[in-house]
Amino acid sequence: MSTPENTRRVVHLADLSRELDQAVMDLGRYEEMAVEAEADYKLARSHAMKDASGPMDLRKAEADIQCDELFRTCGKAAALVTMQRAHIKALHTRIDVGRTLQATARAEVNLAGFGT
């Protein structure tokens, strides 16, 4: 026996599954962006240190100043990856909860004799 509530739950689970698929694809893009951002930062910092003169501490400080924007971009890209992984974990949890609710409702219907 299908009830409007059961149908709504199934549709909601399907929506969550589609959202999870999209979130996983997005994560792949974000990870690629993070790798590129980190490589850009490291390369620019290496060039800045190589081109700077003076003691090592001053060369490091100069390179850090020159590469500040790339460093921030790299950090933001890494944070985006972390946030997307948390989003995916939350979607998995929501899907698990929905499956549990659906199984419970199905068991209640069968116990009541409506599912046979």
ZATIDREN-773412 format. One record per atom (N, C-alpha, C): residue number from 1; atom name; x, z, y. Coordinates in nm, 2 decimals, decimal comma. Layout:
- NUM;CA;X;Z;Y $
...
//
This chain:
- 1;N;0,09;0,00;-0,12 $
- 1;CA;0,00;0,00;0,00 $
- 1;C;0,09;0,00;0,12 $
- 2;N;0,07;-0,10;0,21 $
- 2;CA;0,15;-0,11;0,33 $
- 2;C;0,07;-0,05;0,45 $
- 3;N;0,13;0,04;0,52 $
- 3;CA;0,07;0,09;0,64 $
- 3;C;0,14;0,04;0,76 $
- 4;N;0,07;0,04;0,88 $
- 4;CA;0,13;0,00;1,00 $
- 4;C;0,26;0,07;1,03 $
- 5;N;0,27;0,20;0,99 $
- 5;CA;0,39;0,28;1,01 $
- 5;C;0,50;0,23;0,92 $
- 6;N;0,47;0,20;0,80 $
- 6;CA;0,57;0,14;0,71 $
- 6;C;0,63;0,01;0,76 $
- 7;N;0,54;-0,07;0,80 $
- 7;CA;0,57;-0,21;0,85 $
- 7;C;0,66;-0,19;0,98 $
- 8;N;0,62;-0,10;1,06 $
- 8;CA;0,70;-0,07;1,19 $
- 8;C;0,84;-0,02;1,15 $
- 9;N;0,85;0,06;1,05 $
- 9;CA;0,98;0,11;1,00 $
- 9;C;1,07;0,00;0,95 $
- 10;N;1,01;-0,09;0,87 $
- 10;CA;1,09;-0,20;0,81 $
- 10;C;1,14;-0,29;0,92 $
- 11;N;1,05;-0,32;1,02 $
- 11;CA;1,09;-0,41;1,13 $
- 11;C;1,20;-0,34;1,21 $
- 12;N;1,19;-0,21;1,23 $
- 12;CA;1,29;-0,14;1,31 $
- 12;C;1,43;-0,14;1,23 $
- 13;N;1,42;-0,12;1,10 $
- 13;CA;1,55;-0,13;1,02 $
- 13;C;1,61;-0,27;1,03 $
- 14;N;1,53;-0,37;1,03 $
- 14;CA;1,58;-0,51;1,04 $
- 14;C;1,64;-0,53;1,18 $
- 15;N;1,58;-0,48;1,28 $
- 15;CA;1,64;-0,49;1,42 $
- 15;C;1,77;-0,41;1,42 $
- 16;N;1,78;-0,30;1,36 $
- 16;CA;1,90;-0,22;1,36 $
- 16;C;2,01;-0,30;1,29 $
- 17;N;1,98;-0,36;1,18 $
- 17;CA;2,07;-0,44;1,10 $
- 17;C;2,13;-0,55;1,18 $
- 18;N;2,04;-0,62;1,26 $
- 18;CA;2,08;-0,73;1,34 $
- 18;C;2,18;-0,68;1,46 $
- 19;N;2,14;-0,56;1,51 $
- 19;CA;2,22;-0,50;1,62 $
- 19;C;2,36;-0,46;1,56 $
- 20;N;2,36;-0,41;1,44 $
- 20;CA;2,49;-0,38;1,38 $
- 20;C;2,57;-0,50;1,36 $
- 21;N;2,51;-0,61;1,31 $
- 21;CA;2,59;-0,73;1,29 $
- 21;C;2,65;-0,78;1,43 $
- 22;N;2,58;-0,77;1,53 $
- 22;CA;2,63;-0,81;1,66 $
- 22;C;2,74;-0,72;1,71 $
- 23;N;2,72;-0,59;1,69 $
- 23;CA;2,82;-0,49;1,73 $
- 23;C;2,95;-0,51;1,65 $
- 24;N;2,95;-0,55;1,53 $
- 24;CA;3,07;-0,57;1,45 $
- 24;C;3,14;-0,69;1,51 $
- 25;N;3,06;-0,80;1,54 $
- 25;CA;3,12;-0,92;1,60 $
- 25;C;3,19;-0,89;1,73 $
- 26;N;3,11;-0,81;1,81 $
- 26;CA;3,17;-0,76;1,94 $
- 26;C;3,30;-0,68;1,93 $
- 27;N;3,30;-0,60;1,83 $
- 27;CA;3,42;-0,52;1,80 $
- 27;C;3,54;-0,61;1,78 $
- 28;N;3,52;-0,71;1,70 $
- 28;CA;3,63;-0,81;1,67 $
- 28;C;3,68;-0,87;1,80 $
- 29;N;3,59;-0,91;1,89 $
- 29;CA;3,63;-0,96;2,02 $
- 29;C;3,71;-0,86;2,10 $
- 30;N;3,66;-0,73;2,11 $
- 30;CA;3,72;-0,63;2,18 $
- 30;C;3,86;-0,59;2,13 $
- 31;N;3,87;-0,59;2,00 $
- 31;CA;4,00;-0,56;1,94 $
- 31;C;4,10;-0,67;1,98 $
- 32;N;4,06;-0,80;1,98 $
- 32;CA;4,15;-0,91;2,02 $
- 32;C;4,19;-0,89;2,17 $
- 33;N;4,09;-0,86;2,25 $
- 33;CA;4,12;-0,84;2,39 $
- 33;C;4,22;-0,72;2,41 $
- 34;N;4,20;-0,62;2,33 $
- 34;CA;4,29;-0,50;2,35 $
- 34;C;4,43;-0,54;2,31 $
- 35;N;4,45;-0,61;2,20 $
- 35;CA;4,58;-0,66;2,16 $
- 35;C;4,65;-0,74;2,26 $
- 36;N;4,57;-0,84;2,32 $
- 36;CA;4,62;-0,92;2,43 $
- 36;C;4,66;-0,84;2,55 $
- 37;N;4,58;-0,74;2,59 $
- 37;CA;4,61;-0,66;2,71 $
- 37;C;4,73;-0,58;2,68 $
- 38;N;4,75;-0,52;2,56 $
- 38;CA;4,86;-0,44;2,53 $
- 38;C;4,99;-0,53;2,54 $
- 39;N;4,98;-0,65;2,48 $
- 39;CA;5,10;-0,74;2,48 $
- 39;C;5,13;-0,78;2,62 $
- 40;N;5,03;-0,81;2,70 $
- 40;CA;5,06;-0,85;2,84 $
- 40;C;5,13;-0,73;2,92 $
- 41;N;5,08;-0,61;2,90 $
- 41;CA;5,15;-0,49;2,96 $
- 41;C;5,29;-0,47;2,91 $
- 42;N;5,31;-0,47;2,78 $
- 42;CA;5,44;-0,45;2,73 $
- 42;C;5,54;-0,55;2,78 $
- 43;N;5,50;-0,68;2,78 $
- 43;CA;5,59;-0,79;2,82 $
- 43;C;5,62;-0,78;2,96 $
- 44;N;5,52;-0,75;3,05 $
- 44;CA;5,55;-0,74;3,19 $
- 44;C;5,64;-0,62;3,22 $
- 45;N;5,61;-0,51;3,15 $
- 45;CA;5,70;-0,39;3,17 $
- 45;C;5,84;-0,41;3,13 $
- 46;N;5,86;-0,49;3,02 $
- 46;CA;5,99;-0,52;2,97 $
- 46;C;6,07;-0,60;3,08 $
- 47;N;6,00;-0,70;3,13 $
- 47;CA;6,06;-0,79;3,23 $
- 47;C;6,09;-0,71;3,36 $
- 48;N;6,00;-0,62;3,40 $
- 48;CA;6,02;-0,54;3,52 $
- 48;C;6,14;-0,45;3,50 $
- 49;N;6,15;-0,39;3,38 $
- 49;CA;6,27;-0,30;3,36 $
- 49;C;6,40;-0,38;3,36 $
- 50;N;6,39;-0,50;3,30 $
- 50;CA;6,51;-0,58;3,29 $
- 50;C;6,56;-0,63;3,43 $
- 51;N;6,46;-0,66;3,51 $
- 51;CA;6,49;-0,71;3,65 $
- 51;C;6,53;-0,60;3,75 $
- 52;N;6,49;-0,48;3,72 $
- 52;CA;6,52;-0,37;3,81 $
- 52;C;6,67;-0,33;3,80 $
- 53;N;6,71;-0,26;3,90 $
- 53;CA;6,85;-0,22;3,90 $
- 53;C;6,86;-0,06;3,92 $
- 54;N;6,97;-0,01;3,89 $
- 54;CA;6,98;0,14;3,91 $
- 54;C;6,98;0,21;3,78 $
- 55;N;6,97;0,35;3,79 $
- 55;CA;6,97;0,43;3,67 $
- 55;C;6,84;0,40;3,59 $
- 56;N;6,84;0,44;3,46 $
- 56;CA;6,73;0,41;3,37 $
- 56;C;6,60;0,47;3,43 $
- 57;N;6,60;0,60;3,48 $
- 57;CA;6,48;0,66;3,53 $
- 57;C;6,42;0,58;3,64 $
- 58;N;6,50;0,53;3,73 $
- 58;CA;6,45;0,45;3,84 $
- 58;C;6,40;0,32;3,80 $
- 59;N;6,46;0,26;3,70 $
- 59;CA;6,41;0,13;3,65 $
- 59;C;6,28;0,15;3,58 $
- 60;N;6,26;0,26;3,50 $
- 60;CA;6,13;0,29;3,44 $
- 60;C;6,02;0,31;3,54 $
- 61;N;6,06;0,39;3,64 $
- 61;CA;5,96;0,41;3,75 $
- 61;C;5,92;0,29;3,82 $
- 62;N;6,01;0,20;3,85 $
- 62;CA;5,98;0,07;3,91 $
- 62;C;5,90;-0,02;3,83 $
- 63;N;5,93;-0,02;3,70 $
- 63;CA;5,85;-0,10;3,60 $
- 63;C;5,71;-0,05;3,59 $
- 64;N;5,69;0,09;3,59 $
- 64;CA;5,56;0,15;3,58 $
- 64;C;5,48;0,11;3,71 $
- 65;N;5,54;0,12;3,82 $
- 65;CA;5,47;0,08;3,95 $
- 65;C;5,43;-0,06;3,95 $
- 66;N;5,51;-0,15;3,90 $
- 66;CA;5,48;-0,29;3,90 $
- 66;C;5,37;-0,33;3,80 $
- 67;N;5,37;-0,25;3,70 $
- 67;CA;5,27;-0,29;3,59 $
- 67;C;5,15;-0,19;3,58 $
- 68;N;5,13;-0,12;3,69 $
- 68;CA;5,02;-0,03;3,68 $
- 68;C;4,88;-0,09;3,65 $
- 69;N;4,85;-0,20;3,71 $
- 69;CA;4,72;-0,27;3,69 $
- 69;C;4,71;-0,31;3,54 $
- 70;N;4,82;-0,37;3,48 $
- 70;CA;4,81;-0,41;3,34 $
- 70;C;4,80;-0,29;3,25 $
- 71;N;4,87;-0,18;3,29 $
- 71;CA;4,85;-0,06;3,21 $
- 71;C;4,71;-0,01;3,20 $
- 72;N;4,64;-0,01;3,32 $
- 72;CA;4,50;0,03;3,33 $
- 72;C;4,41;-0,06;3,25 $
- 73;N;4,44;-0,19;3,26 $
- 73;CA;4,36;-0,29;3,18 $
- 73;C;4,38;-0,26;3,03 $
- 74;N;4,50;-0,24;2,99 $
- 74;CA;4,53;-0,21;2,85 $
- 74;C;4,45;-0,08;2,80 $
- 75;N;4,45;0,02;2,88 $
- 75;CA;4,38;0,15;2,85 $
- 75;C;4,23;0,13;2,84 $
- 76;N;4,18;0,05;2,94 $
- 76;CA;4,03;0,02;2,93 $
- 76;C;3,99;-0,06;2,81 $
- 77;N;4,08;-0,15;2,77 $
- 77;CA;4,05;-0,23;2,65 $
- 77;C;4,05;-0,15;2,53 $
- 78;N;4,14;-0,06;2,52 $
- 78;CA;4,15;0,04;2,41 $
- 78;C;4,03;0,13;2,40 $
- 79;N;3,99;0,17;2,52 $
- 79;CA;3,87;0,26;2,53 $
- 79;C;3,74;0,19;2,49 $
- 80;N;3,73;0,06;2,52 $
- 80;CA;3,62;-0,02;2,48 $
- 80;C;3,61;-0,03;2,33 $
- 81;N;3,72;-0,05;2,27 $
- 81;CA;3,73;-0,06;2,12 $
- 81;C;3,68;0,08;2,06 $
- 82;N;3,73;0,19;2,12 $
- 82;CA;3,69;0,32;2,07 $
- 82;C;3,54;0,34;2,09 $
- 83;N;3,48;0,30;2,20 $
- 83;CA;3,34;0,32;2,23 $
- 83;C;3,26;0,23;2,13 $
- 84;N;3,31;0,11;2,11 $
- 84;CA;3,23;0,02;2,02 $
- 84;C;3,23;0,07;1,87 $
- 85;N;3,34;0,13;1,83 $
- 85;CA;3,35;0,19;1,70 $
- 85;C;3,25;0,31;1,69 $
- 86;N;3,24;0,39;1,79 $
- 86;CA;3,14;0,50;1,80 $
- 86;C;3,00;0,44;1,79 $
- 87;N;2,97;0,33;1,86 $
- 87;CA;2,84;0,27;1,86 $
- 87;C;2,81;0,22;1,72 $
- 88;N;2,90;0,16;1,65 $
- 88;CA;2,88;0,11;1,52 $
- 88;C;2,85;0,23;1,42 $
- 89;N;2,92;0,33;1,44 $
- 89;CA;2,90;0,45;1,36 $
- 89;C;2,76;0,51;1,38 $
- 90;N;2,72;0,51;1,51 $
- 90;CA;2,58;0,56;1,54 $
- 90;C;2,48;0,46;1,48 $
- 91;N;2,50;0,34;1,48 $
- 91;CA;2,41;0,24;1,42 $
- 91;C;2,40;0,27;1,27 $
- 92;N;2,51;0,29;1,20 $
- 92;CA;2,51;0,32;1,06 $
- 92;C;2,42;0,44;1,03 $
- 93;N;2,44;0,54;1,11 $
- 93;CA;2,36;0,67;1,10 $
- 93;C;2,21;0,64;1,12 $
- 94;N;2,18;0,57;1,22 $
- 94;CA;2,04;0,54;1,24 $
- 94;C;1,98;0,46;1,13 $
- 95;N;2,05;0,37;1,07 $
- 95;CA;2,00;0,29;0,96 $
- 95;C;1,98;0,38;0,84 $
- 96;N;2,08;0,47;0,81 $
- 96;CA;2,06;0,56;0,70 $
- 96;C;1,94;0,65;0,72 $
- 97;N;1,92;0,70;0,84 $
- 97;CA;1,80;0,78;0,87 $
- 97;C;1,67;0,70;0,84 $
- 98;N;1,67;0,58;0,89 $
- 98;CA;1,55;0,50;0,87 $
- 98;C;1,53;0,47;0,72 $
- 99;N;1,63;0,45;0,64 $
- 99;CA;1,62;0,42;0,50 $
- 99;C;1,56;0,55;0,43 $
- 100;N;1,61;0,66;0,47 $
- 100;CA;1,57;0,79;0,42 $
- 100;C;1,42;0,81;0,45 $
- 101;N;1,38;0,79;0,57 $
- 101;CA;1,24;0,80;0,61 $
- 101;C;1,15;0,71;0,53 $
- 102;N;1,20;0,58;0,51 $
- 102;CA;1,12;0,48;0,44 $
- 102;C;1,11;0,52;0,29 $
- 103;N;1,21;0,57;0,23 $
- 103;CA;1,21;0,62;0,09 $
- 103;C;1,12;0,74;0,08 $
- 104;N;1,12;0,83;0,17 $
- 104;CA;1,03;0,94;0,17 $
- 104;C;0,89;0,90;0,18 $
- 105;N;0,86;0,81;0,27 $
- 105;CA;0,72;0,76;0,28 $
- 105;C;0,67;0,69;0,16 $
- 106;N;0,76;0,61;0,10 $
- 106;CA;0,72;0,54;-0,02 $
- 106;C;0,70;0,64;-0,14 $
- 107;N;0,78;0,74;-0,15 $
- 107;CA;0,76;0,85;-0,25 $
- 107;C;0,62;0,92;-0,23 $
- 108;N;0,59;0,95;-0,10 $
- 108;CA;0,47;1,02;-0,07 $
- 108;C;0,35;0,93;-0,11 $
- 109;N;0,36;0,80;-0,08 $
- 109;CA;0,25;0,71;-0,12 $
- 109;C;0,23;0,71;-0,27 $
- 110;N;0,34;0,70;-0,34 $
- 110;CA;0,34;0,69;-0,49 $
- 110;C;0,28;0,82;-0,55 $
- 111;N;0,32;0,94;-0,49 $
- 111;CA;0,27;1,06;-0,54 $
- 111;C;0,12;1,08;-0,51 $
- 112;N;0,07;1,02;-0,41 $
- 112;CA;-0,07;1,03;-0,37 $
- 112;C;-0,15;0,93;-0,46 $
- 113;N;-0,08;0,84;-0,53 $
- 113;CA;-0,15;0,75;-0,62 $
- 113;C;-0,19;0,62;-0,55 $
- 114;N;-0,15;0,60;-0,43 $
- 114;CA;-0,18;0,48;-0,36 $
- 114;C;-0,09;0,36;-0,39 $
- 115;N;0,03;0,39;-0,44 $
- 115;CA;0,13;0,28;-0,47 $
- 115;C;0,12;0,22;-0,60 $
- 116;N;0,03;0,26;-0,68 $
- 116;CA;0,02;0,21;-0,82 $
- 116;C;-0,09;0,11;-0,84 $
//
